[in-house]
Amino acid sequence: MRSRHHDIADDLRQQIALGGIQPSERLPSEADLATRYRVSTVTLRRALAILQGEGLVEKIHGKGNFVRRPHRKILYVGGWGTLDPLTAAEPELRVTIRSTTIRAQAHLMTLLKVPTGSPIVETTCVSHEGESPHGLARIYMPRDLLPAGVLDDDSTCRDAFKRFAVLGPPPVTLRETVCARPPTPDEASALRIGYASVVLSITRIATDSTDRVVEATLLAFPGDRVDAVFTTHHGPDKRQDPG
């Protein structure tokens, strides 16, 4: 038998889709909604949790539940390892940046192929449109490979951070592993999404001509806020007879 909170979520979802409840509009209080649907507040909150997980409703502490505005999507360009320059340059999109030096442990040793305890610079970047986060990047580089200006708020480095781009010289190889999965607790908090949401996860490894890993980046985008484009360039078929 279908649960009552699913029926309530369906009804509210339909009202939002048909414009009965407008973007940025505050929903009636949870107590009022529970009375309207003749259910307990526990059941009502389960219904709202479904809509919050879908990104349709946002709960703001102390203010209530609000219908989200449709998110403008940003574009990630695979192979170049960057947000689309036009997208990243739009004035509505801003990026907060925080850098710190840590010691390589566990997964960072594997990603960067460095010994335990090696000094690593971790830079966390979160892109926002208004108050809505659009993407999260955690960029890791061996401390000795750090380009000048990264820790000094250099404008060139800030431009690279805004595009989630590779920081150092163009790498010889850029390997990107892409998957869709639920967010980690840290990602859900930083991106303000529910645990039932789906994120596009990209692990990007950049290597130089000696096959040394010069940068490892962990990217996470809410699935409804990004498109990823990968273009393959085919060279001439060497199997063909040149004559």
Backbone hydrogen bonds, N-H to C=O, Kabsch-Sander energy under -0.5 kcal/mol:
donor,donor_aa,acceptor,acceptor_aa,energy
6,H,3,S,-0.6
7,D,3,S,-1.2
8,I,4,R,-2.1
9,A,5,H,-2.2
10,D,6,H,-2.4
11,D,7,D,-2.1
12,L,8,I,-2.6
13,R,9,A,-2.5
14,Q,10,D,-2.1
15,Q,11,D,-2.1
16,I,12,L,-2.1
17,A,13,R,-2.5
18,L,14,Q,-2.3
19,G,16,I,-0.9
20,G,15,Q,-2.1
21,I,15,Q,-1.3
24,S,67,V,-3.1
25,E,22,Q,-2.1
27,L,65,N,-3.3
33,L,29,S,-2.7
34,A,30,E,-2.5
35,T,31,A,-2.0
36,R,32,D,-2.5
37,Y,33,L,-2.5
38,R,34,A,-0.6
38,R,35,T,-0.5
39,V,34,A,-2.4
44,L,40,S,-2.2
45,R,41,T,-2.6
46,R,42,V,-1.5
47,A,43,T,-1.7
48,L,44,L,-2.3
49,A,45,R,-2.2
50,I,46,R,-1.3
51,L,47,A,-1.5
52,Q,48,L,-2.6
53,G,49,A,-2.3
54,E,50,I,-1.4
55,G,52,Q,-1.0
56,L,51,L,-2.2
57,V,51,L,-1.2
58,E,66,F,-3.1
60,I,58,E,-0.6
60,I,64,G,-3.0
61,H,59,K,-0.6
63,K,60,I,-2.5
64,G,60,I,-2.2
66,F,58,E,-2.9
67,V,25,E,-2.3
68,R,56,L,-2.5
74,I,225,R,-2.2
76,Y,227,D,-2.9
77,V,75,L,-0.5
77,V,82,T,-3.0
78,G,76,Y,-0.9
78,G,229,V,-2.7
80,W,77,V,-1.0
81,G,77,V,-1.0
82,T,77,V,-1.1
83,L,163,R,-3.4
84,D,75,L,-3.2
88,A,84,D,-2.8
89,A,85,P,-1.6
90,E,86,L,-0.7
90,E,87,T,-1.1
93,L,90,E,-1.7
94,R,92,E,-0.6
94,R,128,H,-2.5
96,T,126,V,-2.5
98,R,124,T,-2.0
100,T,122,E,-2.2
102,I,120,I,-3.4
104,A,118,S,-2.7
108,L,105,Q,-2.0
109,M,105,Q,-0.6
109,M,106,A,-0.8
110,T,106,A,-1.3
111,L,107,H,-2.7
112,L,108,L,-2.5
113,K,109,M,-1.2
114,V,109,M,-1.0
117,G,104,A,-2.9
118,S,115,P,-1.7
120,I,102,I,-3.1
121,V,141,M,-2.9
122,E,100,T,-3.1
122,E,120,I,-0.6
123,T,121,V,-0.5
123,T,139,I,-2.7
124,T,98,R,-3.1
125,C,123,T,-0.5
125,C,137,A,-2.9
126,V,96,T,-2.0
127,S,135,G,-2.2
128,H,94,R,-3.3
129,E,132,S,-2.6
130,G,92,E,-0.9
132,S,129,E,-2.0
134,H,127,S,-3.4
135,G,127,S,-1.1
136,L,220,A,-2.4
137,A,125,C,-2.9
138,R,218,L,-2.3
139,I,123,T,-3.1
139,I,137,A,-0.6
140,Y,216,A,-2.9
141,M,121,V,-1.6
143,R,119,P,-2.4
145,L,142,P,-1.9
146,L,143,R,-1.1
150,V,147,P,-1.5
152,D,149,G,-0.8
153,D,150,V,-0.6
154,D,149,G,-2.2
158,R,154,D,-2.4
159,D,155,S,-2.0
160,A,156,T,-1.7
161,F,157,C,-2.5
162,K,158,R,-2.4
163,R,159,D,-1.2
164,F,161,F,-1.5
165,A,160,A,-2.6
172,V,207,T,-1.7
173,T,207,T,-1.8
175,R,205,I,-2.8
176,E,174,L,-0.5
177,T,203,T,-2.5
178,V,176,E,-0.5
179,C,201,S,-2.3
181,R,199,V,-1.9
188,A,184,T,-2.9
189,S,185,P,-2.0
190,A,186,D,-2.6
191,L,187,E,-2.8
192,R,188,A,-0.7
193,I,188,A,-1.8
194,G,52,Q,-0.5
197,S,194,G,-1.5
199,V,181,R,-3.1
200,L,221,F,-3.2
201,S,179,C,-3.2
201,S,199,V,-0.7
202,I,219,L,-2.0
203,T,177,T,-2.5
204,R,202,I,-0.6
204,R,217,T,-2.9
205,I,175,R,-2.9
205,I,203,T,-0.5
206,A,215,E,-2.7
207,T,173,T,-2.4
208,D,212,R,-2.1
211,D,208,D,-1.9
214,V,206,A,-2.5
214,V,212,R,-0.6
215,E,206,A,-1.4
216,A,140,Y,-2.4
217,T,204,R,-2.7
218,L,138,R,-2.6
219,L,202,I,-3.0
219,L,217,T,-0.6
220,A,136,L,-2.5
221,F,200,L,-1.9
223,G,198,V,-2.8
225,R,222,P,-2.2
227,D,74,I,-2.2
229,V,76,Y,-2.7
231,T,78,G,-0.6
234,H,232,T,-0.6
238,K,236,P,-0.8
240,Q,237,D,-1.5
